[in-house]
Amino acid sequence: MLPRVLEPEVMDSAEEAHNYDAMDHSTVNRLFVADFLAVWNGKGPILDVGTGTAQIPIELCRCHADAHVFAIDLAEHMLSMGRRNVEAAGFQTRLRLELRDAKKLSEATGTFGAIISNSIVHHIPEPGHVIAEMVRVLRPDGTLLVRDLLRPDDMATLQHLVHTYAGDANAHQQKMFAESLHAALTLVEIRDLVASHGGDRGDVAQTSDRHWTWCIKPAK
């Protein structure tokens, strides 16, 4: 098993923001939004943790007219580009971006009807802090969908994933993806974290060759 090698918690340079936003995340983003809408009970507000350049909440607002999202990130360059993306999409009244630390949210317990997060957990040196905050601010009848990369078993698999999913990207983008895979958690690690904060291990599953997903569905 590859050891976890941390990458910087905050991707906060103009080059990183540009390269991230320029990568083709469209298929992954559409799948994430479709999976969320399949379990969401329509209750908000929605918190997006680690929004980056706001591609996923923009896609969500396109797909659901009642979606209102509060999106946070700790990287100002990402948020600056995200704000431009939100304005271009015309969702300024439904999508608010703010510079915030997801490890210590100021919102009261049970504030949000839904929480979404894609590919932020692997950036956090001690991801249990973010897991704990998500659990705290989610309403008891809330919906949660958190997805992130899955650390491969060996370097050969990691390199295969980079070639498969970022083979047409530039060298910096490939490096970013490889480092993210190396910094990701294993399925056992994320299940242990969720369980340690009162969650159900069964709510976490491997959902692709490179992703795990933690999903809490509201009671019918």
N, C-alpha and C positions, 0 to 999 in steps of 0.2 A: 504493500500500500504506500502510495506517495505521501510523504509528510506534508502537512499544511505549511505553505510559505506565504506569509502575509504580504499584501500589496498596500499601497497608501490608502488610508481610509477615505480621503477626500481627493477626487480627481478634479483639481481646481486650477487648470491652466487653460488658456484659450485654445491651444492645440489639441488637448485632450477632449475638450467640449466639442470642437469642430469635428475631430475624427470619430468620436462616438456618435454624434448626430448624423454624420454622413454614412455610417454603416447601415446596411439594409436590415433593419429589425422588423420589417413590416409583417412578415409571416408569423414570427414569434409574438408580436404585439397583438395581431388580430386573434390568434389562438388564445392568448391570455384574456383578452376582453370577452371573447365568446365563452370561455370557461367560467369567468366571473358572472356574466349575465345568466348563465345556466343555473346558478345556485343563489343569486342575489334575490332577496325578498322585496326589493324596491325601497327599503328604508335607508335613509341617510342621516346625517351627511357622510360622505365618503372621504376617508383619509388615504392619500397615496404617499407611502413612505419611501424616500429615495427616488424621487420622480425623474432625476436627470434632466433631460431636455423636454420633458412633458409629453413624450410621444404616446404613452399608454393612456393617460387621462384624456388626451385629445381624441384618440380613437374611441374611447368610452363615450365621450360626449357626442361624437358623431353617430354612435350606434344606439344611444338611449337618450331621448329628449328630456327625461327627468333627472339625469345624472348631474349632481353638483359636487365638485371635488375640491378639497383643500389639499394641495400637493406641496411636500416639503423636501428639501435637500440641503446638504451642508456645503455644497460647491456653488459659489456665486457665478462662476463662468457658465456652468451648466444651466443655472436658473436664468441667466441673462438670455441665453439662446432659447431656453424654454419659453420665456415671456414673448420673444419674437415669434416663436411657433404658435403660441396661443393666440396672439393678435392676428397672425396671418389666417388662422383657422376660424376666427371670429367668435371665440368662446370666452371672452374676457369676463362676462357676467356669470358664467357657470364654473369657471376654473380659476382658482386663486393660488399663486405660487408664493412661497415664503422660505427664507433662509432659516432653517431650524435644525436642531440636533435631535434625532429620533431616539437617542439614548436617555433623554431627560425632557419629556414633553411637559408643557405647562397645563395642558387641558385636564379637566377633572375626570375621575374614573367614570367609565361608561358614556363618554361623550359621543362616540361615533357609531353609526348604524352599520358601517361597513369599513373594512380596511383592506387595501390592496398594496402589494409591494412586489416588484420584480427586480431581481439581481442586485439587491443591496446588502443582504446578509453577509455575503463573502467579503465585503469591504470592512466589516467591523471586527477589530481584534478580539473582542469579547462579545460575541453576538447575543449572548444571553440577556444583556441589558436591553437590546432592541426588542427581543422576544417578550420580555417582561412588560415593556411599555405598551406593545401592541395588545397584549392580553388585558392590561389594566384599562386602556381607554376604549376597548370594544364593549358595546352593550351586551347584556346577557343573551339577547335574541339576535345578535349581530351576525353578519357574514364576514368571513376572512378568507382571502386568497393570497398566499405568499409563495412566490416561486423563485428559485435561484439555481445556479449552476451546481453540478455534482462533481466532486473531485474524482478524477479517474484513478484506477488502480495502479497504473504505471505510466511511464513517460511515453511509451509507444502509443498507448491509447490517447494520451493528451495530444500528441502530435497529429494523430489521425483525425481527432476532432477539429483541431485548428485547420488542417488541410481541407476537411470536408465542409466546414461551415464558414471559414474565413480565407479560403484559398484564393479568392479573387480580390481580397482586401490588400491595402498597402502594408508595408513592413511594420509600421507603428501600430496599426489596427490589429494585425496578427499577434504582435507582442502583447498588446492589451488583453486580448482574448486568452492567450496562453497563461498569462499571469493570473487572470481571474479564475481560470480552471484550477490552477495550482493553489489558490487561496480559498477555494470553495470547501464546503463541508461534505462529509460522507453522509449517506442515508442514516447510518447508526448515530452519528454525531448530532444531526438535527433532530432526530427522534428523541434522543436523550435530553436535549435542551428543551424541547416542547414539553416533555413529560415532567421535567424538573420545575416547570412553571405552571403545573396543573393541567396541562393539555393531554390529549389522547395520542399515543404513539401511532395508532391506526389512522389518524387524520393526516399523516405524512406518508407520501408514496413517491416512488420514482415514476416520473411521467414522460420521460424521453431518454435517449441515450446520454443526455448531458444535463438533465434537470431533475430536481425534486420539487414537489408541491405540497404545501401545508394548507389544507382547506377545512374551514369550519362552516358547516351549513346550518342556517337557522331552522328551528323546528317548524314543521308544517302547521 
